[in-house]
């Protein structure tokens, strides 16, 4: 049976808020300035509400990946003194890996779909790219969860 964490109690509430904050920062530092300055969207509703909802979806995707990595079998790594091994160990931590996977794949999907729908009006292409990116990440994490967790 898959492990499901209650994200509203104990230490997991703090981890959940950490994930929400990281996703909010990604939206505030990358997506909102892109929409405001590059695309020149003047609607504050679009620039505020769409990234806020997308942040919640990205947080849920990160939580899904965190749960799947928490129940996957642990691998033993030999500790080497080299910098490559230190970087590898840092990237394999249980909090870092889900965040990096979700952020980079969301940005890739967002910019690909913005390029595809750039023929629409600026506001429409931004909203479509943001929504498709967030929903695409949810689907991607569900598929990735099925591949990470071994079947019973």
ZIUR-V709296 format. One record per residue. N is the residue number from 0. SS is DSSP state (A for helix, B for strand, O for the rest). OMEGA is omega in whole degrees, 0 to 359 (NA if undefined). BURIAL is 1 if it has 24 or more other C-alpha atoms within 12 Angstrom, else 0. Layout:
[[N/SS/OMEGA/BURIAL] [N/SS/OMEGA/BURIAL]]
//
This chain:
[[0/O/182/0] [1/O/179/0] [2/O/176/0] [3/O/184/0] [4/O/172/0] [5/O/188/0] [6/O/182/0] [7/O/182/0] [8/O/171/0] [9/O/184/0] [10/A/182/0] [11/A/173/0] [12/A/177/0] [13/A/177/0] [14/A/178/1] [15/A/177/1] [16/A/175/0] [17/A/178/1] [18/A/178/1] [19/A/178/1] [20/A/179/0] [21/A/180/1] [22/A/175/1] [23/A/178/1] [24/A/177/0] [25/A/179/1] [26/A/184/1] [27/A/183/0] [28/A/183/0] [29/A/191/1] [30/A/182/1] [31/A/175/1] [32/A/176/0] [33/A/180/1] [34/A/185/1] [35/A/187/1] [36/A/182/0] [37/A/182/0] [38/O/178/1] [39/O/176/0] [40/O/182/1] [41/O/182/0] [42/O/180/0] [43/A/178/0] [44/A/180/0] [45/A/183/1] [46/A/181/1] [47/A/188/1] [48/A/182/0] [49/A/176/1] [50/A/178/1] [51/A/179/1] [52/A/178/1] [53/A/177/1] [54/A/177/1] [55/A/179/1] [56/A/178/1] [57/A/176/1] [58/A/178/1] [59/A/177/1] [60/A/178/1] [61/A/177/1] [62/A/178/1] [63/A/179/1] [64/A/178/1] [65/A/178/1] [66/A/182/1] [67/A/176/1] [68/A/179/1] [69/A/181/1] [70/A/177/1] [71/O/180/0] [72/O/182/0] [73/O/177/0] [74/O/178/0] [75/O/178/0] [76/O/176/0] [77/O/182/0] [78/O/178/0] [79/O/181/0] [80/O/183/0] [81/O/182/0] [82/A/178/0] [83/A/179/0] [84/A/178/0] [85/A/177/0] [86/A/179/0] [87/A/178/0] [88/A/178/0] [89/A/181/0] [90/A/180/0] [91/O/177/0] [92/O/189/0] [93/O/178/1] [94/O/186/1] [95/A/186/1] [96/A/179/1] [97/A/180/1] [98/A/181/1] [99/A/179/1] [100/A/183/1] [101/A/183/1] [102/A/183/1] [103/A/179/0] [104/A/176/1] [105/A/181/1] [106/A/178/1] [107/A/180/0] [108/A/180/1] [109/A/183/1] [110/A/176/1] [111/A/182/0] [112/A/172/1] [113/A/177/1] [114/A/179/0] [115/A/184/0] [116/O/181/0] [117/O/177/0] [118/O/177/0] [119/O/174/0] [120/O/186/0] [121/A/181/1] [122/A/182/1] [123/A/181/1] [124/A/177/1] [125/A/181/1] [126/A/180/1] [127/A/180/1] [128/A/179/1] [129/A/181/1] [130/A/179/1] [131/A/178/1] [132/A/181/1] [133/A/179/1] [134/A/177/1] [135/A/178/1] [136/A/176/1] [137/A/179/1] [138/A/179/1] [139/A/181/1] [140/A/176/1] [141/A/178/1] [142/A/179/0] [143/A/177/1] [144/A/179/1] [145/A/179/0] [146/A/182/0] [147/A/184/0] [148/O/179/1] [149/O/180/0] [150/O/180/0] [151/O/NA/0]]
//
